[in-house]
């Protein structure tokens, strides 16, 4: 059976266009993409990038608000503390 009869008449041309558009060099390589290709690039993991101090401050402020919200919610709903903290002790 001919390839065109299986995938359509325009498919070979579409495949050529797709292959020509494929990136050959990656500006932003990813750990998962490299793992998918069978390569472990430790330079994508270590050293872990330093977090910007301003970003860290915003994140810490958000986490504090989330902690207070969660605590207030559990107290308002009268959950036993073990219901919330229990799974984290595993």
PALO-809992 format. One record per atom (N, C-alpha, C): residue number from 0; residue in one letter; atom name; x, y, z. Coordinates in steps of 0.1 Angstrom, whole numbers, plus 5000, padded with zeros to 4 digits. Layout:
N
NUM;A;CA;X;Y;Z .
...
***
This chain:
90
0;X;N;5009;4988;5000 .
0;X;CA;5000;5000;5000 .
0;X;C;5009;5012;5000 .
1;X;N;5006;5022;4991 .
1;X;CA;5014;5034;4990 .
1;X;C;5012;5043;5002 .
2;X;N;5022;5050;5006 .
2;X;CA;5022;5059;5017 .
2;X;C;5011;5070;5015 .
3;X;N;5009;5075;5003 .
3;X;CA;4999;5085;5001 .
3;X;C;4985;5080;5003 .
4;X;N;4983;5068;5000 .
4;X;CA;4969;5062;5002 .
4;X;C;4966;5061;5016 .
5;X;N;4976;5059;5025 .
5;X;CA;4974;5057;5039 .
5;X;C;4972;5071;5046 .
6;X;N;4980;5081;5042 .
6;X;CA;4979;5093;5050 .
6;X;C;4974;5105;5042 .
7;X;N;4971;5104;5030 .
7;X;CA;4966;5115;5022 .
7;X;C;4976;5121;5013 .
8;X;N;4972;5127;5002 .
8;X;CA;4981;5132;4992 .
8;X;C;4990;5144;4997 .
9;X;N;4985;5153;5005 .
9;X;CA;4993;5164;5009 .
9;X;C;5002;5161;5021 .
10;X;N;5001;5149;5027 .
10;X;CA;5008;5146;5039 .
10;X;C;5023;5146;5037 .
11;X;N;5029;5141;5027 .
11;X;CA;5044;5142;5025 .
11;X;C;5049;5156;5025 .
12;X;N;5042;5165;5018 .
12;X;CA;5046;5179;5018 .
12;X;C;5045;5185;5032 .
13;X;N;5034;5182;5039 .
13;X;CA;5032;5187;5052 .
13;X;C;5043;5182;5062 .
14;X;N;5047;5170;5060 .
14;X;CA;5057;5164;5068 .
14;X;C;5071;5171;5065 .
15;X;N;5073;5174;5053 .
15;X;CA;5086;5182;5049 .
15;X;C;5086;5195;5056 .
16;X;N;5074;5203;5055 .
16;X;CA;5074;5216;5061 .
16;X;C;5076;5215;5076 .
17;X;N;5070;5205;5082 .
17;X;CA;5071;5203;5097 .
17;X;C;5085;5200;5101 .
18;X;N;5092;5191;5094 .
18;X;CA;5106;5188;5097 .
18;X;C;5115;5200;5094 .
19;X;N;5112;5208;5084 .
19;X;CA;5120;5220;5082 .
19;X;C;5119;5230;5093 .
20;X;N;5107;5231;5099 .
20;X;CA;5105;5241;5109 .
20;X;C;5109;5236;5123 .
21;X;N;5113;5223;5124 .
21;X;CA;5118;5218;5137 .
21;X;C;5130;5225;5142 .
22;X;N;5130;5228;5155 .
22;X;CA;5142;5235;5161 .
22;X;C;5154;5225;5161 .
23;X;N;5165;5230;5157 .
23;X;CA;5177;5222;5158 .
23;X;C;5186;5225;5169 .
24;X;N;5185;5237;5175 .
24;X;CA;5192;5241;5187 .
24;X;C;5182;5247;5196 .
25;X;N;5184;5244;5209 .
25;X;CA;5174;5249;5219 .
25;X;C;5180;5260;5227 .
26;X;N;5173;5271;5227 .
26;X;CA;5178;5283;5235 .
26;X;C;5175;5280;5250 .
27;X;N;5164;5273;5253 .
27;X;CA;5160;5271;5266 .
27;X;C;5158;5256;5268 .
28;X;N;5169;5248;5270 .
28;X;CA;5167;5234;5272 .
28;X;C;5161;5230;5285 .
29;X;N;5153;5219;5285 .
29;X;CA;5146;5215;5297 .
29;X;C;5151;5202;5302 .
30;X;N;5151;5200;5315 .
30;X;CA;5155;5187;5321 .
30;X;C;5146;5176;5315 .
31;X;N;5133;5178;5315 .
31;X;CA;5124;5167;5311 .
31;X;C;5126;5164;5296 .
32;X;N;5128;5175;5288 .
32;X;CA;5130;5173;5274 .
32;X;C;5143;5164;5271 .
33;X;N;5153;5168;5279 .
33;X;CA;5166;5160;5277 .
33;X;C;5164;5146;5282 .
34;X;N;5157;5144;5293 .
34;X;CA;5154;5130;5298 .
34;X;C;5146;5122;5288 .
35;X;N;5137;5129;5281 .
35;X;CA;5129;5122;5271 .
35;X;C;5138;5117;5260 .
36;X;N;5148;5125;5257 .
36;X;CA;5157;5121;5246 .
36;X;C;5168;5111;5251 .
37;X;N;5167;5107;5264 .
37;X;CA;5177;5098;5270 .
37;X;C;5190;5104;5275 .
38;X;N;5189;5117;5277 .
38;X;CA;5201;5123;5282 .
38;X;C;5199;5130;5296 .
39;X;N;5208;5128;5305 .
39;X;CA;5207;5134;5318 .
39;X;C;5217;5146;5318 .
40;X;N;5211;5158;5318 .
40;X;CA;5220;5170;5319 .
40;X;C;5220;5176;5333 .
41;X;N;5230;5172;5341 .
41;X;CA;5230;5177;5354 .
41;X;C;5232;5192;5355 .
42;X;N;5237;5198;5345 .
42;X;CA;5238;5213;5345 .
42;X;C;5225;5220;5345 .
43;X;N;5214;5213;5342 .
43;X;CA;5201;5219;5342 .
43;X;C;5195;5218;5356 .
44;X;N;5201;5210;5365 .
44;X;CA;5196;5208;5379 .
44;X;C;5205;5215;5389 .
45;X;N;5218;5214;5387 .
45;X;CA;5227;5219;5397 .
45;X;C;5238;5227;5391 .
46;X;N;5241;5239;5395 .
46;X;CA;5236;5245;5408 .
46;X;C;5222;5250;5405 .
47;X;N;5214;5249;5415 .
47;X;CA;5200;5254;5415 .
47;X;C;5201;5269;5415 .
48;X;N;5193;5276;5406 .
48;X;CA;5195;5291;5405 .
48;X;C;5190;5297;5418 .
49;X;N;5198;5308;5422 .
49;X;CA;5194;5316;5433 .
49;X;C;5181;5323;5431 .
50;X;N;5173;5324;5441 .
50;X;CA;5160;5331;5439 .
50;X;C;5163;5346;5442 .
51;X;N;5157;5354;5434 .
51;X;CA;5158;5369;5436 .
51;X;C;5152;5372;5450 .
52;X;N;5160;5380;5458 .
52;X;CA;5155;5383;5472 .
52;X;C;5141;5390;5472 .
53;X;N;5138;5398;5462 .
53;X;CA;5124;5404;5462 .
53;X;C;5114;5394;5459 .
54;X;N;5117;5384;5450 .
54;X;CA;5108;5374;5447 .
54;X;C;5105;5365;5459 .
55;X;N;5116;5362;5466 .
55;X;CA;5115;5353;5478 .
55;X;C;5107;5360;5489 .
56;X;N;5108;5373;5490 .
56;X;CA;5100;5380;5500 .
56;X;C;5086;5380;5497 .
57;X;N;5082;5381;5484 .
57;X;CA;5068;5380;5480 .
57;X;C;5063;5366;5482 .
58;X;N;5071;5356;5479 .
58;X;CA;5067;5342;5481 .
58;X;C;5065;5339;5496 .
59;X;N;5074;5344;5504 .
59;X;CA;5073;5341;5518 .
59;X;C;5060;5348;5524 .
60;X;N;5057;5360;5519 .
60;X;CA;5045;5368;5524 .
60;X;C;5033;5360;5519 .
61;X;N;5033;5355;5507 .
61;X;CA;5021;5347;5503 .
61;X;C;5019;5334;5511 .
62;X;N;5030;5327;5514 .
62;X;CA;5029;5315;5522 .
62;X;C;5024;5318;5536 .
63;X;N;5029;5329;5542 .
63;X;CA;5024;5333;5555 .
63;X;C;5009;5335;5555 .
64;X;N;5004;5342;5544 .
64;X;CA;4989;5345;5543 .
64;X;C;4982;5331;5541 .
65;X;N;4988;5322;5534 .
65;X;CA;4981;5309;5531 .
65;X;C;4981;5301;5544 .
66;X;N;4992;5302;5552 .
66;X;CA;4992;5295;5565 .
66;X;C;4982;5300;5574 .
67;X;N;4981;5313;5575 .
67;X;CA;4970;5319;5584 .
67;X;C;4956;5316;5579 .
68;X;N;4954;5317;5566 .
68;X;CA;4941;5313;5561 .
68;X;C;4937;5299;5564 .
69;X;N;4947;5290;5562 .
69;X;CA;4944;5276;5565 .
69;X;C;4941;5273;5580 .
70;X;N;4949;5280;5588 .
70;X;CA;4947;5278;5603 .
70;X;C;4933;5284;5607 .
71;X;N;4930;5295;5602 .
71;X;CA;4917;5301;5605 .
71;X;C;4905;5293;5600 .
72;X;N;4907;5288;5588 .
72;X;CA;4897;5279;5582 .
72;X;C;4894;5267;5590 .
73;X;N;4905;5260;5594 .
73;X;CA;4904;5248;5602 .
73;X;C;4898;5251;5615 .
74;X;N;4901;5262;5621 .
74;X;CA;4895;5266;5634 .
74;X;C;4880;5269;5632 .
75;X;N;4877;5276;5621 .
75;X;CA;4863;5280;5619 .
75;X;C;4854;5268;5616 .
76;X;N;4860;5258;5609 .
76;X;CA;4852;5246;5606 .
76;X;C;4853;5235;5617 .
77;X;N;4861;5238;5627 .
77;X;CA;4863;5229;5639 .
77;X;C;4868;5216;5635 .
78;X;N;4878;5215;5625 .
78;X;CA;4884;5203;5622 .
78;X;C;4894;5199;5633 .
79;X;N;4895;5186;5636 .
79;X;CA;4906;5183;5646 .
79;X;C;4919;5185;5639 .
80;X;N;4928;5190;5646 .
80;X;CA;4942;5194;5641 .
80;X;C;4948;5182;5634 .
81;X;N;4946;5170;5639 .
81;X;CA;4952;5158;5633 .
81;X;C;4947;5156;5619 .
82;X;N;4935;5160;5616 .
82;X;CA;4929;5158;5602 .
82;X;C;4938;5166;5592 .
83;X;N;4943;5177;5596 .
83;X;CA;4951;5185;5587 .
83;X;C;4966;5182;5587 .
84;X;N;4971;5180;5599 .
84;X;CA;4986;5177;5600 .
84;X;C;4989;5163;5599 .
85;X;N;4980;5154;5601 .
85;X;CA;4983;5139;5600 .
85;X;C;4990;5135;5588 .
86;X;N;4984;5138;5576 .
86;X;CA;4991;5133;5564 .
86;X;C;5005;5138;5562 .
87;X;N;5009;5149;5568 .
87;X;CA;5022;5154;5567 .
87;X;C;5032;5146;5575 .
88;X;N;5027;5138;5584 .
88;X;CA;5036;5130;5593 .
88;X;C;5041;5117;5587 .
89;X;N;5036;5113;5575 .
89;X;CA;5039;5100;5569 .
89;X;C;5054;5100;5566 .
***
